[in-house]
């Protein structure tokens, strides 16, 4: 009998936001999988370690997931990650792949998940608290109300047109484009706030566009509210 693959979200950073189901599956897993070169350097590992100190007693594997847009390189690493997981499943072991936030939102896990599922293995996605919900909660306010729309946007791509959309815009994966992103937000006349490393020990909160540093880290999320009214 082959094993089952679980893609499990551990939430945005605070170990207390790890779900009961994520914790249970982690404890029950035969193998824990993490993105990166070293499992113990993974952000997902550090979050779960806070919720489950005994995690180091588990068998762990790592799947290289480089930060690149090179399609051929990505295909190679995703195929290799799939092979590594399939090998464990063929041995009858259940694999729990722990990933930051929620596995359904811009997660590198999905590329492996789809491949493994297409090969006929049993798979399951377990939701985690999304970063943008956690960030809004840290600001002690809602994301949207009444008939307002919510737009989740990968900010590493062109966002000028996206900022014209009605309602609240969530800008994720801003990366090295922060200077340009700030300029476009200001040009749109919108209000914005950002949290870097939400729920983590080095969390940083910025309540205005001007406060946001241009060298903000990868785990930075911006919430853009409706255009200011004159």
Beta strands, then each sheet from edge to edge (+ up, - down):
strand 1: 4-9
strand 2: 31-35
strand 3: 59-63
strand 4: 95-99
strand 5: 122-126
strand 6: 150-154
strand 7: 168-172
strand 8: 190-196
strand 9: 204-206
strand 10: 220-227
sheet 1: 3+ 2+ 4+ 1+ 5+
sheet 2: 6+ 7+ 10- 8+ 9-
end
